[in-house]
Amino acid sequence: MDSLTRGKNAFDRLQAVQEWQVHFDNQPPSVSLSRPGPQPLQPQFAPPEPVTPKIPRPKEPLAPHLLTGYSPQQRIVLRTVHIMIDGHKTVDQIKAQLSLPAETVDSALATLLRLAVIEY
């Protein structure tokens, strides 16, 4: 008879094992597998904090000398966006009220922030 256990005797021996050591060639030396049982409770994560909408506030007037080097069209966009900033409207509200592409408003806000005439 060979050294292999078969049938019910093999099943009984395997059922009693709580942990297995498995070795794969060309893999790390061993992997521990726990016998399936009650699953541990998954950690509960707190829901993410609600995102506070960005509300730009005017900091300084948009003086004409700050617009030197911008094209007439860029000056109009910068002035238009600056006028909309009142410390109460969110960025999304400003975008909704202007008939400009959202990317143009984002670019104007970034420029106004860089010019230090608005803040968040």
Residue frames as qw, qx, qy, qz and C-alpha x, y, z in Angstrom:
[[0.000, 0.887, 0.462, 0.000, 0.00, 0.00, 0.00],
 [0.386, 0.496, -0.048, 0.776, 1.25, 3.51, -0.78],
 [0.284, -0.221, -0.508, 0.783, 1.56, 6.26, 1.85],
 [0.227, -0.224, -0.214, -0.923, -1.45, 8.22, 0.55],
 [0.221, 0.272, 0.771, -0.531, -4.56, 8.34, 2.68],
 [0.170, -0.166, -0.645, -0.727, -7.77, 7.89, 0.74],
 [0.374, -0.504, -0.726, -0.281, -11.53, 8.20, 1.13],
 [0.476, -0.807, -0.258, -0.234, -13.20, 9.07, 4.44],
 [0.751, -0.426, -0.096, 0.496, -9.93, 8.71, 6.33],
 [0.434, 0.187, 0.157, 0.867, -8.32, 11.37, 4.09],
 [0.164, -0.703, -0.334, -0.606, -11.38, 13.63, 4.43],
 [0.641, -0.719, -0.261, 0.064, -11.31, 13.38, 8.24],
 [0.672, -0.258, -0.007, 0.694, -7.59, 14.27, 8.35],
 [0.256, 0.349, 0.257, 0.864, -8.03, 17.24, 6.01],
 [0.315, -0.761, -0.402, -0.400, -11.10, 18.52, 7.86],
 [0.661, -0.643, -0.231, 0.310, -9.13, 18.78, 11.09],
 [0.555, 0.049, 0.060, 0.828, -6.46, 21.03, 9.55],
 [0.045, -0.874, -0.343, 0.342, -6.90, 24.71, 10.48],
 [0.082, 0.877, -0.280, -0.382, -4.04, 26.21, 8.48],
 [0.899, 0.321, 0.204, 0.216, -2.24, 25.18, 5.31],
 [0.256, -0.684, 0.419, 0.540, 1.28, 25.87, 4.14],
 [0.773, 0.574, 0.268, 0.026, 1.45, 26.08, 0.35],
 [0.358, -0.560, 0.454, 0.593, 4.62, 26.23, -1.72],
 [0.700, 0.691, 0.167, -0.073, 4.68, 27.20, -5.39],
 [0.717, -0.027, 0.261, 0.646, 7.79, 26.85, -7.54],
 [0.317, 0.347, 0.216, 0.856, 9.18, 30.24, -8.62],
 [0.332, -0.783, -0.262, -0.457, 7.12, 31.98, -5.95],
 [0.219, -0.643, 0.510, -0.527, 7.90, 33.16, -2.42],
 [0.139, 0.229, -0.947, 0.177, 8.74, 30.17, -0.18],
 [0.105, -0.369, -0.914, 0.133, 5.35, 29.77, 1.49],
 [0.313, -0.324, -0.158, -0.879, 1.92, 31.24, 1.70],
 [0.062, 0.140, 0.857, -0.492, -0.27, 30.72, 4.71],
 [0.404, -0.281, -0.486, -0.723, -3.93, 30.08, 3.98],
 [0.306, -0.053, 0.684, -0.660, -6.39, 30.03, 6.85],
 [0.040, 0.325, 0.936, 0.129, -9.26, 27.63, 6.74],
 [0.236, -0.426, -0.321, -0.812, -12.51, 29.34, 5.77],
 [0.262, -0.428, -0.754, 0.423, -14.59, 30.25, 8.76],
 [0.021, -0.901, -0.394, 0.178, -16.44, 33.24, 10.08],
 [0.483, 0.540, 0.074, 0.686, -15.14, 36.24, 8.22],
 [0.321, -0.373, -0.351, 0.796, -13.77, 39.08, 10.36],
 [0.169, 0.882, 0.387, -0.207, -15.78, 42.24, 10.26],
 [0.523, 0.488, 0.160, 0.680, -14.56, 44.65, 7.64],
 [0.267, -0.315, -0.280, 0.867, -13.34, 47.95, 9.05],
 [0.153, 0.849, 0.505, 0.018, -15.91, 50.67, 8.86],
 [0.391, 0.096, 0.090, 0.911, -14.66, 53.83, 7.23],
 [0.078, 0.626, 0.372, -0.681, -16.12, 57.16, 8.10],
 [0.507, 0.727, 0.422, 0.191, -17.95, 58.73, 5.19],
 [0.481, 0.204, 0.062, 0.850, -15.89, 61.38, 3.44],
 [0.060, -0.537, -0.313, 0.781, -16.29, 64.89, 4.68],
 [0.446, 0.787, 0.426, 0.010, -18.62, 66.90, 2.49],
 [0.525, 0.183, 0.193, 0.808, -16.71, 68.94, -0.03],
 [0.039, -0.757, -0.268, 0.594, -16.93, 72.61, 0.80],
 [0.558, 0.709, 0.310, 0.301, -17.56, 74.53, -2.40],
 [0.490, -0.081, 0.019, 0.868, -14.88, 77.01, -3.33],
 [0.048, 0.928, 0.370, -0.005, -16.04, 80.56, -2.84],
 [0.530, 0.242, -0.012, 0.813, -13.68, 83.17, -4.21],
 [0.213, -0.861, -0.325, 0.327, -13.56, 86.51, -2.38],
 [0.401, 0.821, -0.028, 0.406, -12.40, 89.84, -3.79],
 [0.701, -0.394, -0.165, 0.571, -9.12, 90.96, -2.29],
 [0.210, -0.441, 0.153, 0.859, -8.09, 93.97, -4.39],
 [0.546, 0.703, 0.121, -0.439, -9.60, 95.95, -7.25],
 [0.779, 0.228, 0.420, 0.406, -8.56, 94.82, -10.71],
 [0.073, -0.801, 0.132, 0.579, -6.36, 97.81, -11.55],
 [0.689, 0.707, -0.048, -0.151, -5.71, 98.55, -15.25],
 [0.112, 0.754, -0.647, -0.030, -1.93, 98.22, -14.85],
 [0.582, -0.225, 0.771, -0.127, -2.41, 94.57, -13.82],
 [0.777, 0.448, 0.421, -0.135, -3.93, 93.83, -17.22],
 [0.219, 0.793, -0.461, -0.333, -0.92, 95.04, -19.21],
 [0.053, -0.374, 0.904, 0.201, 0.17, 92.33, -21.58],
 [0.417, 0.308, 0.841, -0.154, -3.26, 90.71, -21.90],
 [0.067, 0.264, 0.635, 0.723, -5.24, 90.90, -25.14],
 [0.366, -0.153, 0.027, -0.918, -8.45, 92.99, -25.20],
 [0.749, -0.200, -0.499, -0.388, -10.52, 89.78, -25.17],
 [0.611, -0.107, -0.667, 0.413, -8.57, 88.42, -22.17],
 [0.033, 0.096, -0.351, 0.931, -9.07, 91.73, -20.34],
 [0.572, -0.216, -0.203, -0.765, -12.83, 91.53, -20.88],
 [0.779, -0.187, -0.595, -0.068, -12.95, 87.96, -19.56],
 [0.460, -0.027, -0.588, 0.664, -10.83, 88.83, -16.52],
 [0.180, -0.136, 0.191, -0.955, -12.95, 91.88, -15.71],
 [0.673, -0.210, -0.379, -0.599, -16.18, 89.94, -16.23],
 [0.738, -0.190, -0.630, 0.152, -15.14, 87.11, -13.92],
 [0.297, 0.045, -0.482, 0.823, -13.72, 89.55, -11.35],
 [0.360, -0.237, -0.008, -0.902, -17.01, 91.48, -11.23],
 [0.754, -0.247, -0.487, -0.365, -18.90, 88.23, -10.48],
 [0.591, -0.063, -0.660, 0.460, -16.77, 87.51, -7.42],
 [0.318, -0.675, -0.017, -0.665, -18.61, 88.77, -4.36],
 [0.046, -0.334, 0.786, -0.518, -17.56, 86.36, -1.59],
 [0.648, 0.048, 0.484, -0.585, -20.95, 84.60, -1.71],
 [0.840, 0.406, -0.147, -0.329, -21.14, 82.86, -5.09],
 [0.780, -0.263, 0.528, 0.211, -19.38, 79.53, -5.54],
 [0.114, -0.385, 0.665, 0.630, -17.19, 78.85, -8.55],
 [0.196, 0.305, 0.897, 0.252, -19.95, 76.66, -10.00],
 [0.150, 0.797, 0.498, -0.307, -22.51, 79.44, -9.57],
 [0.010, -0.713, 0.271, 0.647, -20.22, 81.91, -11.33],
 [0.162, -0.123, 0.835, 0.511, -19.74, 79.45, -14.20],
 [0.196, 0.526, 0.827, 0.025, -23.50, 78.93, -14.47],
 [0.098, 0.846, 0.306, -0.424, -24.18, 82.68, -14.62],
 [0.001, 0.666, -0.428, -0.611, -21.61, 83.46, -17.29],
 [0.858, 0.471, 0.135, -0.151, -21.94, 82.44, -20.91],
 [0.184, 0.740, -0.646, -0.045, -18.30, 81.37, -21.03],
 [0.826, 0.085, -0.557, 0.012, -16.79, 77.88, -21.23],
 [0.770, -0.637, -0.045, 0.012, -16.01, 76.42, -17.79],
 [0.811, -0.011, 0.007, 0.584, -12.32, 76.12, -18.73],
 [0.247, 0.622, 0.051, 0.741, -12.20, 79.84, -19.55],
 [0.487, -0.786, -0.024, -0.381, -13.66, 80.72, -16.15],
 [0.888, -0.383, -0.013, 0.253, -11.20, 78.36, -14.42],
 [0.656, 0.265, 0.029, 0.706, -8.31, 79.96, -16.30],
 [0.030, -0.741, -0.044, -0.670, -9.53, 83.47, -15.43],
 [0.695, -0.701, -0.038, -0.155, -9.88, 82.53, -11.75],
 [0.867, -0.160, -0.001, 0.471, -6.34, 81.12, -11.74],
 [0.424, 0.482, 0.044, 0.766, -5.05, 84.32, -13.34],
 [0.302, -0.786, -0.057, -0.537, -6.94, 86.53, -10.86],
 [0.834, -0.542, -0.038, 0.096, -5.55, 84.46, -7.99],
 [0.766, 0.079, 0.032, 0.637, -2.04, 84.78, -9.40],
 [0.173, 0.617, 0.066, 0.765, -2.55, 88.55, -9.71],
 [0.289, -0.203, -0.661, 0.662, -3.53, 88.50, -6.00],
 [0.280, -0.175, -0.071, -0.941, -6.84, 90.28, -6.59],
 [0.801, -0.294, -0.205, -0.479, -8.93, 87.36, -5.28],
 [0.036, -0.362, 0.875, -0.319, -8.52, 84.72, -2.59],
 [0.664, -0.236, -0.636, -0.314, -10.27, 81.55, -1.45]]
